[in-house]
């Protein structure tokens, strides 16, 4: 017997579901897709750089998706022991 599935981000992505904005936030759909790539120091375990990309963040007047991309740098200084 098949039971109804709860919303799944992968299924929403594959189906191209578009979420509805409520109070300035979207809790499901393509607008919530984000990709994070991070680099960290193997010796200290601290982050060095990170890139977050939201490929379906908003739409322009023609209905084409406009992405948001954020790049973060963390500078690590050597601490004396």
C-alpha positions as CSV (number, residue, x, y, z in Angstrom):
1,X,0.0,0.0,0.0
2,X,1.5,3.4,-1.0
3,X,1.3,6.2,1.4
4,X,1.5,9.8,0.4
5,X,5.0,11.2,0.5
6,X,6.0,14.3,2.4
7,X,7.6,17.1,0.4
8,X,11.1,16.2,-0.7
9,X,13.6,18.7,-1.9
10,X,15.1,16.4,-4.5
11,X,11.6,15.6,-5.9
12,X,10.7,19.3,-5.9
13,X,13.9,20.1,-7.8
14,X,13.3,17.3,-10.4
15,X,9.7,18.4,-10.9
16,X,10.6,22.1,-11.0
17,X,8.2,23.0,-8.2
18,X,8.0,26.7,-7.4
19,X,7.4,27.6,-3.8
20,X,5.0,30.3,-2.6
21,X,6.4,33.3,-0.7
22,X,4.7,33.8,2.7
23,X,5.8,36.7,4.9
24,X,8.9,37.3,2.7
25,X,10.1,33.6,3.0
26,X,9.8,30.6,0.8
27,X,10.0,27.3,2.6
28,X,9.9,24.9,-0.4
29,X,10.5,24.7,-4.1
30,X,13.3,25.7,-6.4
31,X,13.9,29.0,-4.6
32,X,15.2,27.0,-1.7
33,X,17.9,25.2,-3.7
34,X,21.4,26.1,-2.5
35,X,24.8,24.7,-3.3
36,X,27.7,25.1,-0.8
37,X,31.3,24.4,-1.6
38,X,33.8,24.9,1.3
39,X,37.5,24.6,1.8
40,X,39.0,24.2,5.2
41,X,42.5,23.8,6.8
42,X,43.5,20.2,7.4
43,X,45.8,21.2,10.2
44,X,43.4,23.4,12.2
45,X,40.0,22.3,10.9
46,X,39.0,25.9,10.4
47,X,37.2,27.2,7.3
48,X,39.2,29.2,4.7
49,X,36.7,30.0,1.9
50,X,33.1,29.1,1.1
51,X,30.9,29.7,-1.9
52,X,27.1,29.6,-1.7
53,X,25.1,29.6,-4.9
54,X,21.3,29.8,-5.2
55,X,20.6,29.1,-8.9
56,X,16.8,29.7,-8.7
57,X,16.8,32.6,-6.1
58,X,14.4,34.9,-7.9
59,X,12.8,35.5,-11.3
60,X,13.2,38.5,-13.6
61,X,10.3,40.2,-15.4
62,X,10.6,37.7,-18.3
63,X,10.2,34.8,-15.9
64,X,13.9,33.7,-16.2
65,X,15.6,32.6,-13.0
66,X,18.3,34.9,-11.6
67,X,20.9,33.4,-9.3
68,X,22.5,34.7,-6.1
69,X,26.1,33.8,-5.3
70,X,27.9,34.6,-2.1
71,X,31.7,34.1,-1.5
72,X,33.1,34.1,2.0
73,X,36.8,34.3,2.9
74,X,38.1,33.5,6.4
75,X,41.6,34.6,7.2
76,X,43.4,32.4,9.7
77,X,46.3,33.8,11.6
78,X,48.8,31.7,13.4
79,X,48.4,31.8,17.1
80,X,51.3,31.4,19.5
81,X,51.2,28.5,21.9
